[in-house]
Structure formats: C-alpha cells, structure tokens
Amino acid sequence: MSTNWYVIYVKPKNEKKVSQRLLDHKIDIYCPMIKELKQWSDRKKTIEVPLFKSYVFVNISESERQRVFEVPGVVRYLYWLGNPAIVRDIEMQTLKKWLTNDTVENYSLTKLESGDKISIKYGALKDQKAEIIEIGKTRVRLILEGMGVVLNMKLRDIV
C-alpha cells in the first residue's frame, strides 16, 4: 500500500501534542522543530518551536487518511487546487536534511503581502527592486521601482 505525505492543520499551539497522539495511533508524522531564544522579563531560554505553526506532516495511505481525525486537535487537511496537498518525498527529505544541517543557524518564514518591497531573484529582471501590489494563486502584480511600470509575474520568478 503506497503512502503519501499530507499536511494537516491543527489547533494553534497543539503541534507537539497532536504529533505525539498521532504517533500513539501508529501514524507516521513529521513536525519540524527549530530552536528559538525567548526572552522574558527575568530570563532568557532556548525553546523548541514548530517551524510551520499549526501544521504537521503525516505519511499515510489515501484509504487511511480519515484516521487522523480520531486525534483531538486535528482540524483539517491542507488543500491545493481542490485536492489534499501532497508533499513529495524528495521535498520532505530536503526539509529534513536542511533542518539537520549544523551550519544553518537561523530560520525564518515570510509570507508575501501587498505593500512588501522585494528584489526579483530570477529571470530577465533579476535584481530589480519592486513593490507588491496584489498576490494571486500563481501570479503577483508588482510596481518596478526604477521604471514605474506595473508587472505581472509568476511567483516562482521572484522568490
């Protein structure tokens, strides 16, 4: 029986609990964790926090996908284009390898939003500065700062 990696959305701040409960139900999971330095008024402490807040990866067959809902804290599957999002094995391996790489010290996830200033990383307009006007599912509208023109681009061309 073949399995796929799916992404489940869990209640906020329940990633660790849900992960353990899924393991107790004999479901293969991956919840990438990173270390963060937290500062309180009286002390500093390094704690482990989920890399993707409210998300846990599960490796399960299509026929057993409903089993995750037996676990308290699971809300729903993440969908992409009307189907449950599947993460390829190579992407999971890359993520695991990246997180175990000792030379990487700092992690940060950024969500693009209208008004953000960016630098185009690929294509004919590489290194051009722009401001995001609008973000769609696969395309983004930008104002190129140096030229004063509006540009429609595929998301993969800018990040």
C-alpha positions as CSV (number, residue, x, y, z in Angstrom):
1,M,0.0,0.0,0.0
2,S,1.6,3.3,-1.1
3,T,1.7,6.3,1.2
4,N,2.0,10.0,0.7
5,W,3.0,12.9,2.8
6,Y,0.0,15.1,3.6
7,V,-0.2,18.3,5.5
8,I,-2.7,18.6,8.3
9,Y,-3.8,21.8,10.0
10,V,-4.0,21.5,13.8
11,K,-5.3,23.8,16.5
12,P,-2.8,26.6,17.3
13,K,-0.1,25.7,19.8
14,N,-1.1,22.0,19.6
15,E,1.6,20.8,17.1
16,K,3.6,18.8,19.7
17,K,0.6,17.2,21.4
18,V,-1.1,16.2,18.1
19,S,2.2,14.8,16.9
20,Q,2.5,12.6,19.9
21,R,-1.1,11.5,19.7
22,L,-0.7,10.6,16.0
23,L,2.4,8.6,16.9
24,D,0.4,6.8,19.6
25,H,-2.1,5.9,16.8
26,K,0.8,4.4,14.8
27,I,0.7,7.2,12.2
28,D,4.0,8.3,10.7
29,I,4.4,12.0,11.3
30,Y,7.0,14.8,10.9
31,C,6.7,18.0,12.8
32,P,9.8,20.1,12.0
33,M,11.1,21.9,15.1
34,I,13.5,24.8,15.5
35,K,15.2,26.3,18.5
36,E,14.3,29.9,19.3
37,L,15.7,32.1,22.0
38,K,12.8,33.5,24.0
39,Q,13.2,36.4,26.4
40,W,11.0,37.0,29.5
41,S,11.4,39.9,31.9
42,D,13.5,37.8,34.3
43,R,15.3,35.3,32.0
44,K,16.2,34.1,28.5
45,K,15.6,30.5,27.5
46,T,16.1,28.5,24.3
47,I,12.9,26.5,23.4
48,E,11.8,24.2,20.6
49,V,9.0,25.6,18.5
50,P,7.4,24.3,15.3
51,L,8.9,25.6,12.0
52,F,5.4,25.7,10.5
53,K,2.9,26.9,13.0
54,S,-0.3,24.8,13.2
55,Y,0.9,22.3,10.6
56,V,2.0,18.7,10.9
57,F,3.0,16.3,8.1
58,V,1.6,12.8,8.1
59,N,2.7,9.9,5.9
60,I,-0.4,7.8,5.3
61,S,-2.2,6.0,2.5
62,E,-5.2,7.5,0.8
63,S,-7.5,4.9,2.2
64,E,-6.4,5.7,5.8
65,R,-6.5,9.5,5.6
66,Q,-9.6,9.7,7.9
67,R,-7.7,8.1,10.8
68,V,-6.1,11.4,11.7
69,F,-9.4,12.8,12.8
70,E,-9.5,10.3,15.6
71,V,-6.9,12.5,17.3
72,P,-8.1,15.6,19.2
73,G,-6.6,18.8,17.9
74,V,-6.6,17.9,14.2
75,V,-8.7,20.4,12.3
76,R,-8.4,19.5,8.6
77,Y,-6.1,18.6,5.7
78,L,-4.4,21.4,3.8
79,Y,-5.8,21.5,0.2
80,W,-4.2,22.6,-3.0
81,L,-6.4,23.2,-6.1
82,G,-9.3,21.3,-4.6
83,N,-7.3,18.2,-3.5
84,P,-5.5,17.3,-0.3
85,A,-2.0,18.8,-0.7
86,I,0.7,16.1,-1.2
87,V,4.3,16.8,-0.4
88,R,6.8,14.8,-2.5
89,D,9.2,12.5,-0.7
90,I,12.2,14.5,-2.2
91,E,10.8,17.7,-0.6
92,M,10.4,16.0,2.8
93,Q,14.0,14.7,2.5
94,T,15.3,18.1,1.6
95,L,13.4,19.7,4.5
96,K,14.8,17.1,7.0
97,K,18.3,17.5,5.6
98,W,18.1,21.3,5.8
99,L,17.0,21.2,9.4
100,T,19.7,18.8,10.5
101,N,22.4,20.9,8.8
102,D,24.6,22.3,11.6
103,T,25.8,25.2,9.5
104,V,22.4,26.8,9.3
105,E,21.8,28.9,12.5
106,N,18.8,31.0,11.8
107,Y,15.4,30.1,10.2
108,S,12.7,32.5,9.1
109,L,9.5,32.1,7.2
110,T,8.0,35.1,5.4
111,K,4.6,35.4,3.9
112,L,4.4,37.8,0.9
113,E,1.8,40.6,1.3
114,S,0.7,43.6,-0.6
115,G,3.0,46.6,0.1
116,D,6.1,44.4,0.6
117,K,9.3,45.6,-1.0
118,I,11.2,42.8,-2.7
119,S,14.1,42.1,-5.0
120,I,13.4,39.9,-8.0
121,K,15.7,36.9,-7.8
122,Y,15.4,35.2,-11.2
123,G,14.7,35.9,-14.9
124,A,15.3,38.8,-17.1
125,L,14.5,41.3,-14.3
126,K,16.9,39.7,-11.8
127,D,18.0,42.1,-9.0
128,Q,15.3,44.7,-9.9
129,K,13.6,46.3,-6.8
130,A,9.8,46.2,-6.7
131,E,6.7,46.6,-4.5
132,I,4.0,44.0,-4.4
133,I,0.5,45.3,-5.4
134,E,-1.5,42.1,-5.5
135,I,-0.9,38.4,-4.9
136,G,-2.9,35.7,-6.7
137,K,-2.6,31.9,-6.5
138,T,0.3,31.6,-9.0
139,R,1.0,35.2,-10.1
140,V,1.9,38.5,-8.5
141,R,1.5,42.1,-9.6
142,L,4.4,44.4,-8.9
143,I,5.5,48.0,-9.4
144,L,9.1,48.2,-10.6
145,E,10.6,51.0,-8.6
146,G,13.2,52.1,-11.1
147,M,10.9,52.0,-14.1
148,G,7.5,53.0,-12.7
149,V,5.7,50.2,-14.5
150,V,3.2,47.5,-13.3
151,L,4.4,44.0,-14.0
152,N,2.5,40.6,-13.7
153,M,4.9,37.7,-12.8
154,K,4.7,34.1,-11.9
155,L,5.5,33.7,-8.2
156,R,8.5,31.3,-8.8
157,D,10.3,34.2,-10.7
158,I,10.5,36.4,-7.7
159,V,11.3,34.3,-4.7
